[in-house]
Amino acid sequence: MVITVPSSMPSTDSEREGGEGARWAQWYERELGWATAGTAPVRLLTGLGFDVLQVPAAAGHAALRRLDRTGPVALSGARMSLLVAAGSAEELPGLLDWLEWRGVPLSLTAIGTGGRITAPVPPGRTTGPPGAATWLRPPGPRHEEGAALPALTGLGSRGGSAPDLVRLVDAVATECHRARLTHTRTGPSAAGPTAQPLAFR
């Protein structure tokens, strides 16, 4: 038996979210050239146009106060996502060793090839589902001058077009470690959830 649904029947929340998600996905693909998957929620695929460093929000905010130049930065719940050049996730273990962070527990996750993050509400849109990820430092158009992501090519160069990945990683690692030490001294009530070990995906 075939059941015909009247066109006047109100759409469900999932249908409305799917329609809005499709518009978001089109915006990310058209305006930024970023690959997406799904519509409720939209996911941004990592390892293609960019990789992601994820840190606790408190540590991320502290790092941003020290850094004038970064790539796009998003907030999703208690985690902050900092977009960096594609391939940076693979470079991160060696970079942390070089910066002498080897063996130090850090709540720092690198997401590269094959990963994905929840797409924040596109810049300029003021509404989104409850708890939706948001941009703290939104991406500019892909043709915009100076829109480059933090990369190792910035190492030792003050005049490069990309923010320096080394400075970014050192700043977020320092703040993750500082938050962990504060938590250790004062307990969970002062520093939030227990720090997770360093993880790479």
C-alpha positions in Angstrom: 0.0 0.0 0.0 1.3 3.4 -0.9 0.7 6.3 1.5 0.7 9.8 0.1 1.8 12.5 2.6 -0.1 15.8 2.0 2.2 18.6 1.0 0.6 20.7 3.7 1.8 18.4 6.5 4.3 20.2 8.7 7.9 19.2 8.3 9.6 17.4 11.2 12.6 18.9 13.1 15.0 16.5 11.3 13.6 17.6 7.9 14.0 21.3 8.8 17.5 20.7 10.1 18.4 18.7 6.9 17.2 21.5 4.7 19.2 24.1 6.7 22.2 21.7 6.7 22.1 21.4 3.0 22.3 25.2 2.6 25.2 25.2 5.1 27.0 22.5 3.1 26.5 24.4 -0.1 27.8 27.6 1.5 31.0 25.8 2.7 31.6 24.1 -0.6 30.8 27.2 -2.8 32.4 30.0 -0.7 35.4 28.2 0.8 35.9 25.1 -1.4 35.7 22.8 1.6 34.5 19.2 1.3 31.4 18.3 3.5 29.5 15.2 4.5 25.9 14.9 5.8 23.4 17.6 6.5 22.1 17.0 10.1 24.7 17.9 11.2 27.0 19.0 8.4 30.6 17.7 8.8 33.7 19.3 7.4 36.2 16.8 6.1 39.7 17.2 7.4 43.0 16.3 5.6 41.9 17.9 2.3 41.8 21.7 2.7 42.9 21.8 6.3 43.7 19.8 9.4 42.5 20.6 12.9 44.0 21.0 16.3 41.5 20.5 19.1 42.1 21.7 22.7 40.0 22.4 25.8 38.2 25.7 25.3 39.8 27.4 28.3 43.3 26.6 27.1 42.3 27.7 23.6 41.0 31.0 24.8 44.2 31.6 26.8 46.3 30.8 23.7 44.3 33.1 21.5 45.0 36.0 23.9 48.7 35.5 23.1 48.3 35.1 19.3 47.4 37.9 17.0 47.4 35.7 13.9 45.8 32.3 13.6 43.7 30.5 11.0 40.0 30.1 11.6 39.0 29.0 15.1 35.7 27.3 16.1 34.1 26.5 19.4 32.0 23.4 20.0 31.0 22.7 23.6 34.1 22.4 25.8 36.5 22.0 22.9 38.1 24.5 20.5 39.1 23.7 17.0 42.0 25.6 15.3 42.3 25.1 11.6 45.8 24.6 10.3 47.3 23.6 6.9 46.5 20.2 5.6 49.3 17.8 6.6 49.9 19.5 9.9 48.4 16.6 11.9 51.2 14.3 10.6 53.8 16.9 11.5 52.5 17.5 15.0 54.3 14.6 16.9 57.7 15.7 15.5 57.0 19.3 16.1 56.0 18.6 19.8 59.3 16.7 20.2 61.2 19.6 18.7 59.5 22.0 21.1 60.4 19.7 24.0 56.8 18.7 24.8 57.5 14.9 24.3 56.2 12.8 27.2 54.1 15.7 28.6 50.4 14.8 28.9 48.4 17.3 26.9 44.7 17.5 26.0 45.6 18.2 22.4 44.1 16.2 19.5 45.2 16.5 15.9 42.6 15.5 13.2 43.9 15.0 9.7 43.3 12.7 6.7 40.0 10.8 7.1 38.7 12.9 10.0 35.8 15.3 10.2 34.5 18.0 12.5 31.0 19.4 13.0 30.6 22.5 10.8 30.0 25.7 12.8 27.2 28.0 11.9 28.4 29.8 8.7 29.6 33.4 9.3 26.9 35.9 9.2 24.2 33.5 10.2 22.9 34.3 13.7 20.8 31.2 14.3 21.6 27.5 14.6 20.4 24.5 16.5 21.0 24.5 20.3 24.6 23.8 21.2 25.7 24.3 17.6 29.4 24.9 16.9 30.3 28.6 16.3 33.2 30.5 14.7 35.3 32.6 17.1 37.6 33.6 14.2 35.7 32.9 11.0 37.2 31.9 7.7 37.5 34.5 5.0 36.6 33.8 1.4 39.1 31.5 -0.2 40.3 34.2 -2.6 40.9 36.7 0.3 44.5 37.8 0.7 46.0 36.6 4.0 43.5 33.8 4.4 46.3 31.2 4.6 46.2 28.6 7.3 49.0 28.2 9.9 51.8 26.1 8.3 55.4 25.0 8.9 56.4 27.2 5.9 56.0 30.2 8.3 58.9 28.9 10.5 61.6 31.6 10.8 59.8 33.9 8.4 58.2 37.1 9.7 56.9 38.2 6.4 55.2 35.0 5.2 51.6 34.9 4.2 50.7 32.1 6.6 50.6 32.3 10.4 53.4 30.3 12.0 52.3 26.7 13.0 55.3 26.5 15.4 54.1 29.5 17.4 50.5 28.2 17.4 51.4 24.7 18.6 53.8 26.0 21.3 51.1 28.4 22.6 48.3 25.8 22.8 50.6 23.2 24.3 51.8 25.7 26.9 48.2 26.6 27.8 47.1 22.9 27.9 50.0 22.1 30.2 49.2 25.2 32.4 45.6 24.1 32.7 46.6 20.6 33.7 49.0 21.9 36.4 46.3 24.1 37.7 43.9 21.2 37.8 46.5 19.0 39.6 47.1 21.7 42.3 43.5 22.8 42.9 41.3 19.9 41.8 38.5 19.5 39.2 36.4 22.3 40.5 38.9 25.0 39.4 40.0 23.6 36.1 37.0 21.8 34.6 37.2 18.2 33.3 40.3 16.1 33.8 42.8 16.5 31.0 43.0 13.8 28.4 46.2 12.3 27.1 47.7 13.6 23.9 45.9 11.9 21.0 46.4 11.8 17.3 43.8 10.7 14.8 
